[in-house]
Amino acid sequence: MMRNEQAIRNLAAKLHGPLLQPGEPGYDDARAVWNAMIDRRPALIVQPQHVADVCAAVNFAREHDQAVAVRAGAHNVAGSGVCDGGVMVDLAAMRGVDVDADAGIARVQGGAQLTDLDGASAAHGLATPGGVVSSTGVGGLALGGGFGWLARKHGLAADNLLSLDLVTADGELVHASGDENPDLFWALRGGGGNFGVVTRFTFQLHPLGHDVLFGPTVYRLEDAPAVLRRYREFCAQAPRECCVWADLLNAPPLPYLPERVHGTPVLSLMQCYSGTDWKEGRRILAGLHNAADPIGDGVAPRPYLEAQQFLDQAYEHGARNYWSTQSYVELPEQAIDTLTGLAAALPAAESDILISQLGGAIDDMAPEATAYPHRGIRFTVTVGARWRESADDARCVAWARDGGAALAAGASGGRYVNFVGEASGSERSAYGLNFERLQDVKRQVDPSNLFRVNQNVVP
């Protein structure tokens, strides 16, 4: 970035929040994201306190022909929250959540994390679908689609968006909803960060004033093929209140697991039943567990907030990560055998292979109804390498890439945009048949491609 000290001083004078440059206190902390593999150095980091700060930052970047990266929770595995050179807009100070319990809606600032949204909603006995790690940014999650424990019952996070306020490439604040800027509203529900900086989301909330039945049941790895086949059968007929994710990982030191299995590869079925009748929930979930004897079980009634934080430690900031992902209408036999082999060769202690159950309410909308195109997909499989030392980069990335390639047989060819490990190059598989319409919207609101630090839709 060409240095223009006077222009930078002029920008700083307009801001209510800090402006950080390389070498200044706080700069390195602000540019650090969840994935420690990502080591990028923005020319400027703007930390807005108000929407006007966001407008000023975007105007500066456009006038000086600089890319804009937007940081919310910074959980994106490809590192879309930070750029080399350019302007990083760090929304960490804009985390407010305002719940209107009577209307059943939540107004959420662009930098909020799931813990902010979940906590504010739960105080009123309400919830909306989110992810499964509480420090995930609401913005990145919802703009890419967003699924977790409640998605089969209530749809994607994007499906529960009622409106958004965003600063577009021309520095203007606009409102998008089904009635106002409807094409932009369509694009923002699955098209990622291609269209501006969202400063406020408005979500539909749903009643959830009771505990959920939640937790893992753990099996030996040698039983994984039989259990996964039963899991596939179970998922085909599971009610929408039931969501089960399968995880092949090294066993954590949980109190209900024998010490002898700690640190060894196992299969964990993470179960969530969000209905009100726990007796019925236990009866339904029992159908999962007749293929083999488990070695431990932690399913219990828990507050939804506890369920949302259950996996936090496994996905904390600071590790090096690379993901490869595939999607399936049905989980093929070949994939089950491949998964077990991959789990037997995990490249590092924290690596895993995660199978997310989808379907249910997610499929109530047509693939073209929102920019998120993957309706009809029942499973997303993510081969997740996670390690600590840079010397292991090549080996761990190769394991994840090779594993993703080995799982391609029988896959749909589509890839969930929030789980793509590369910084670019997966746009067609991420957006599918909606790509051309996304290009049309991009040409209207960002013809110079100012917002290109993402799975980019080139106008």
KAKADA-V235678 format. One record per run of one state. SS is the DSSP state (~ for helix, > for strand, _ for the rest). FROM is the first residue (numbers start at 1). LEN is the number of residues. If there is no record, write none. Layout:
BEGIN
{{SS/FROM/LEN} {SS/FROM/LEN}}
END
This chain:
BEGIN
{{_/1/4} {~/5/10} {_/15/4} {>/19/2} {_/21/6} {~/27/5} {_/32/12} {>/44/3} {_/47/4} {~/51/13} {_/64/4} {>/68/4} {_/72/15} {>/87/4} {_/91/6} {>/97/4} {_/101/4} {>/105/5} {_/110/3} {>/113/1} {~/114/9} {_/123/3} {>/126/2} {_/128/9} {>/137/1} {~/138/7} {_/145/6} {~/151/4} {_/155/3} {~/158/3} {>/161/7} {_/168/5} {>/173/5} {_/178/4} {~/182/7} {_/189/8} {>/197/8} {_/205/1} {>/206/2} {_/208/4} {>/212/9} {~/221/17} {_/238/4} {>/242/9} {_/251/8} {~/259/3} {_/262/3} {>/265/9} {_/274/4} {~/278/9} {_/287/9} {>/296/2} {_/298/2} {>/300/3} {_/303/1} {~/304/6} {_/310/3} {~/313/3} {_/316/4} {>/320/9} {_/329/4} {~/333/11} {_/344/8} {>/352/6} {_/358/2} {~/360/5} {_/365/14} {>/379/9} {_/388/2} {~/390/17} {_/407/10} {~/417/3} {_/420/7} {~/427/19} {_/446/14}}
END
